[in-house]
Amino acid sequence: MKRLQQLDRNSIVPLYYQIQQRLLEQIESGELAPGQCLPALQELAAALGVSPMTARQAIKSLCSLGVLYSRQGRGTFISEFKLEKDFRQVLSFTEEMKARGSRPGARVLSFEIRVGSPEVLRALRLSAGEQLIELRRVRRADTVPMGIESSSLPLHLCPDLLETYDPRTSLYKILAERYGVDMIVADEVVEAGLASREEARLLRISEKSPVFMFTRTSYIQSGQPVEYVKATYRGDRYKIVNRLTRMNRGLLTSARPM
């Protein structure tokens, strides 16, 4: 472990918090890698010139954030960071990764025109037999496979997409810039599941590992559905975040059925 930057003992910022921030900097920069064991508490405290209690407070705060985890009798280790999936915003995978400082990428599994299944046609309000463009990709962040996405779009919406679009790049960007299609609202359902053999192979995880399964229908400003997505994302790399608001008690009372 690289020596931590000297603590500022004249600062109003508590020493434990300074230690916390310095450890976070080393983790985020890659100097401390996921799975790496931290020095023993006494060793860390001696190296920093602080009491074991102060060092323990810093470690405990990082454990509560999920950045570190402890194993009885083995030590304290660096956790794998989990990317947040925020239901409050309609973002493409590329936009999400760039917002978090990661480099987005994709491995294309298929990119073709096909007749839509009843499930997809129903979601996109299309007639039986209508053709769709289907793009299936493994989505990556900094070369790490994060999820498998299958996106379906009405063929009439972007009839030359197969000829004009590089499927390794952002789909939402080309839809907005070339076809004037901007996703404004999305209905998204998430379920917990276990990775199938194929999903495990593509995501480089063990079969039956925990995964999130997303189903999303995206709409343009007029309310027309234009994209249907089925996706499977790694449970060890994602967490779901949301903000819930409790209604005013007066509104709750007035909303009661008579």
C-alpha positions in Angstrom: 0.0 0.0 0.0 1.3 3.4 -1.0 2.0 5.8 1.9 -0.9 8.1 2.6 -0.5 11.8 2.2 0.5 13.6 5.4 -2.5 14.5 7.6 -3.1 18.2 8.4 -3.3 18.3 12.2 -4.1 22.0 12.3 -7.2 21.6 10.1 -10.7 21.8 11.5 -11.4 18.6 9.4 -11.4 15.6 11.7 -8.4 13.3 11.3 -10.6 10.2 10.7 -12.3 12.1 7.8 -8.9 13.0 6.3 -7.9 9.4 6.4 -11.2 8.4 4.8 -10.8 10.8 2.0 -7.2 9.8 1.3 -8.1 6.1 1.2 -11.0 7.0 -1.2 -8.5 8.8 -3.5 -6.3 5.8 -3.6 -9.2 3.5 -4.3 -10.6 5.7 -7.1 -7.2 6.1 -8.7 -6.6 2.4 -8.8 -3.7 2.5 -6.3 -5.8 0.3 -4.1 -7.5 -2.5 -6.1 -10.7 -4.3 -5.4 -10.1 -7.3 -3.2 -6.8 -5.9 -1.8 -6.4 -6.2 1.9 -5.6 -3.1 4.0 -2.8 -3.1 6.5 -3.8 -4.2 10.0 -5.4 -1.5 12.1 -2.5 -1.1 14.5 -0.1 -0.9 11.5 -2.2 1.7 9.7 -2.6 3.8 12.9 1.2 3.7 13.5 2.0 4.7 9.9 -0.4 7.7 10.2 0.6 8.7 13.7 -3.0 8.5 15.0 -4.6 6.4 17.6 -6.1 3.0 16.7 -9.5 4.5 17.6 -9.2 7.2 15.0 -8.0 4.7 12.3 -10.9 2.4 13.3 -13.4 5.3 12.9 -12.1 6.0 9.3 -12.3 2.3 8.4 -15.8 1.9 9.9 -17.1 4.9 7.9 -15.8 3.4 4.7 -17.3 0.1 5.5 -20.7 1.8 6.1 -20.4 3.4 2.6 -19.7 -0.1 1.1 -16.3 0.9 -0.1 -14.6 -1.5 2.3 -15.7 -4.8 3.9 -14.3 -6.8 6.8 -13.9 -10.6 7.1 -13.6 -12.0 10.7 -10.0 -13.1 11.3 -8.9 -12.2 7.8 -8.8 -8.4 7.7 -10.4 -5.5 5.8 -10.7 -5.5 2.0 -11.4 -3.1 -0.9 -14.9 -3.6 -2.3 -15.9 -3.7 -5.9 -17.5 -0.3 -6.8 -21.1 -0.6 -7.8 -22.5 1.7 -10.5 -25.8 3.4 -9.6 -28.9 2.9 -11.8 -31.0 6.0 -11.3 -34.7 5.6 -12.2 -35.2 9.3 -12.1 -33.4 10.0 -15.4 -33.8 8.7 -18.9 -30.1 8.1 -19.8 -28.4 5.9 -22.3 -25.7 3.5 -21.1 -23.1 5.7 -22.8 -24.4 8.8 -21.0 -24.5 6.9 -17.7 -20.9 5.7 -18.0 -19.5 9.0 -19.1 -21.3 10.8 -16.2 -19.5 8.4 -13.8 -16.1 8.8 -15.4 -16.0 5.4 -17.1 -15.3 4.7 -20.8 -18.3 3.0 -22.4 -18.0 0.3 -25.0 -20.0 -2.5 -26.6 -19.6 -5.9 -28.1 -22.2 -6.4 -30.8 -24.0 -9.8 -30.7 -26.5 -9.1 -33.4 -27.8 -6.2 -35.5 -30.6 -7.1 -37.8 -34.1 -6.6 -39.2 -36.7 -9.1 -38.0 -40.4 -9.5 -37.4 -41.4 -8.4 -33.9 -42.6 -10.8 -31.2 -46.2 -10.2 -29.9 -44.6 -8.8 -26.6 -42.5 -6.2 -28.4 -45.2 -5.2 -30.9 -47.7 -4.8 -28.1 -45.3 -2.5 -26.2 -44.6 -0.4 -29.3 -48.2 -0.3 -30.3 -47.5 -1.9 -33.7 -49.5 -4.2 -35.9 -48.8 -8.0 -36.2 -46.1 -8.7 -38.7 -44.4 -5.3 -38.6 -40.7 -5.3 -38.9 -38.3 -4.1 -36.2 -34.6 -3.3 -36.0 -33.1 -5.3 -33.2 -29.7 -4.6 -31.7 -28.2 -6.9 -29.1 -25.0 -5.9 -27.3 -22.8 -6.6 -24.3 -22.3 -3.2 -22.7 -18.9 -2.5 -21.2 -17.4 0.0 -18.8 -13.6 0.3 -19.1 -13.6 -3.1 -20.9 -15.5 -4.8 -18.0 -18.8 -6.4 -19.3 -21.6 -4.9 -17.3 -24.8 -6.1 -19.0 -26.5 -7.5 -22.0 -29.0 -5.3 -23.8 -31.5 -6.1 -26.6 -33.0 -2.9 -28.1 -36.0 -3.1 -30.6 -37.0 -0.1 -32.7 -39.8 0.2 -35.4 -38.1 -0.2 -38.8 -40.1 2.7 -40.3 -38.7 5.1 -37.7 -35.1 4.7 -39.0 -35.2 2.5 -42.1 -31.5 3.0 -43.0 -30.1 2.5 -39.5 -28.2 -0.7 -40.4 -26.3 1.2 -43.1 -25.6 4.4 -41.3 -25.0 3.5 -37.6 -21.9 2.0 -35.9 -23.6 -0.3 -33.3 -20.6 0.0 -31.0 -21.5 3.7 -30.3 -24.4 5.5 -28.7 -27.8 4.5 -30.1 -29.6 7.4 -28.5 -27.1 9.9 -30.0 -27.6 8.8 -33.6 -31.4 8.6 -33.1 -31.5 12.2 -31.9 -29.0 13.6 -34.4 -30.0 11.8 -37.6 -33.7 11.0 -37.0 -34.9 13.6 -34.6 -35.9 10.9 -32.1 -35.4 12.1 -28.5 -36.3 9.7 -25.6 -38.2 11.8 -23.1 -40.0 9.3 -20.8 -39.5 5.7 -20.1 -41.4 3.0 -18.2 -38.9 0.6 -16.6 -39.4 -2.5 -14.6 -36.6 -4.2 -12.7 -36.6 -7.8 -11.3 -34.0 -9.8 -9.5 -32.8 -13.0 -11.2 -30.0 -15.5 -11.7 -27.7 -15.5 -14.7 -28.2 -18.2 -17.3 -25.3 -20.2 -18.7 -25.1 -17.9 -21.8 -25.5 -14.7 -19.7 -22.8 -15.9 -17.3 -20.4 -16.6 -20.2 -21.0 -13.2 -21.8 -20.7 -11.3 -18.6 -17.8 -13.3 -17.3 -19.5 -14.3 -14.1 -20.6 -17.6 -12.5 -23.8 -19.3 -13.7 -26.7 -18.4 -11.4 -24.9 -15.3 -10.1 -27.4 -12.5 -9.0 -28.5 -10.2 -11.9 -30.9 -7.4 -12.5 -33.4 -7.9 -15.3 -34.7 -4.7 -16.9 -37.6 -4.2 -19.2 -38.0 -0.7 -20.6 -40.3 1.1 -23.0 -39.1 4.6 -24.1 -41.4 7.3 -25.5 -40.9 10.5 -27.4 -42.6 13.8 -26.5 -45.8 12.9 -28.3 -46.2 9.8 -26.1 -45.4 7.4 -29.0 -43.3 4.4 -27.8 -40.2 4.1 -30.0 -37.9 1.6 -28.2 -38.4 -1.6 -26.3 -35.4 -2.9 -24.3 -34.8 -6.2 -22.5 -31.5 -6.2 -20.5 -29.6 -8.2 -17.9 -27.1 -6.4 -15.7 -24.6 -7.8 -13.2 -25.8 -7.7 -9.6 -22.2 -7.3 -8.3 -21.7 -4.2 -10.4 -25.0 -2.4 -10.1 -27.2 -1.0 -7.4 -30.6 0.6 -7.8 -31.2 4.1 -6.4 -34.4 6.1 -6.2 -35.8 9.0 -4.3 -39.2 8.5 -2.6 -41.4 11.4 -1.5 -44.0 11.0 1.2 -47.2 12.8 0.5 -48.5 15.5 2.8 -50.7 14.0 5.5 -53.5 16.4 4.5 -53.4 15.1 0.9 -53.4 11.5 2.1 -56.5 12.2 4.2 -58.3 13.9 1.4 -57.4 11.1 -1.0 -59.1 8.4 1.1 -62.0 6.7 -0.6 -65.5 7.7 0.7 
